[in-house]
Amino acid sequence: MPSPNSSAGSTPASPPAHFWRYVRIYCGLFLLVWGLVAVGNAVVDPYLVFDSPDIQGVNAIRTEFVTHLRLGKAHAVRRQQPRNLILGSSSAEYGFDPEHPAFGAEPTYNLGLSGVNMYELLRFFQHAHAIRPLRKVVVEVQLYMFNARRPPRPDFDEERLAAGPEGDRRIVASPRDVMQALFSFQAVASSIKTVRSQGKRPHYRYLANGQRHPTWNAPNIQRKGGHRKVFRARERSFLERRALALGYEFSFQDSATGRSTFDELAQLLSQAHASKMELYLLVSPSHAREWEAMREAGLWEHVERWKRELVRVNTEVADRAGKQAFPLWDFGVYHAISCEAVPVEGDAKSLMRWYWDDAHYRKELGDIVLDRITGRRSSEPSAHAFGAKIGEADLEGHLARVRKAAAAYRKRHPRDVGELRRTMHRLQRQNSR
């Protein structure tokens, strides 16, 4: 009798019919489950990739948009195709209103990005310009954006951008973004978080034009104990990174490639000149305490060198293009607005008129800045003297005036300056142990 394991002279048996029936059932269930997952993610659309409508109780508040900001804003630019653009950091997100009269009736988008560096800023400028030629661009810059040791944020992905590194237009359907937004476990988790967060007050709220909601931050400030507490927490974080050398070494040049962060600015300005667009470059109107924190951290020489380089690059790029330099405004000055008094310790209710914290300014101040750079008359009496348009002719005189105003601020606000110095000294003592 032949062995049950013997195959000599026999043909392998075909799987029974019920086997294929189970395979079809399992495959069908698999496709059904993932189809439902894709539909659910598309309806909730936590990152606003598909521009799905707001549904009360489901996705009217997109709490996960801020965690995937570069993804969401890249796709928003594709859909809205703005003619005017606001570029900068989270400060620009808070402060600059795309519906300000300076932009007229043309579609304008606030493409401010939290923690942005100059390479990201350049690439998003190219992305927007490749989708639809830009007419007017406001570029807000801060010192940290020019730190060559600051890498792009993890959610930055060049493959989703509509332009190559040289600004050349490319057709990108962003299939990876679509697949991740529909089928990834992360998207499922984000959709669940979005639905669960409905009815709760999120920390951040974005408008469809890319701006952060102009009044949404007020309860956040009060819940955290007031402006002074928020100022001090942010200043301590900055000074701690600097004093303890926890990732805040500063350099304008990448030691590995030799490329300067000012090269990215030069490329942006060159492309703007070539496209004949109207561009305004400005130093962010941070509160005086932020500039004093930089002084305590030993960065004041970097601040002045940075402003000199901004002027140099702006002038040289314009000369090469045979054009006038773009308007460059310095709002990193000591003025009644930027020296606004911070409520005393323990006052959790009072709200500042112009600022949320040392770096983030309110829409009311953003409106003044937009009025100033575009030549519009402001209703604020002191606004006419806020900020200065700078160029090669009087740059050193301007820097000297800022130093003089800074010294006067330190005399008039010993308590504020004393807080910063005590924080820095305490951190230095901790570091020396």
Secondary structure, DSSP 4 states (H G I P E B T S, - for coil): ---TT--TT-PPPPPPHHHHHHHHHHHHHHHHHHHHHHHHHHHH-TT-SS-PPP-TTTTSS-TTTGGGHHHHHHHHHHHH--SEEEESSHHHHHH--TTSGGGTTS-EEE---TT--HHHHHHHHHHHHHHS--SEEEEEE-GGGG-TT-PPPTT--GGGSSB-TTS-B-----HHHHHHHHH-HHHHHHHHHHHHHTTS--S--B-TTSPBPTTTTHHHHHHTT-HHHHHHHHHHHHHHHHHTTSS----SB-TTT--BHHHHHHHHHHHHHHTT-EEEEEE----HHHHHHHHHTT-HHHHHHHHHHHHHHHHHHHHHHTSPPPPEEE--S--TTTTPPPPPTT--S---SSBSSSS-B-HHHHHHHHHHHHTPPPSSGGGGGSSEE--STTHHHHHHHHHHHHHHHHHH-HHHHHHHHHHHHHHHHHHH-
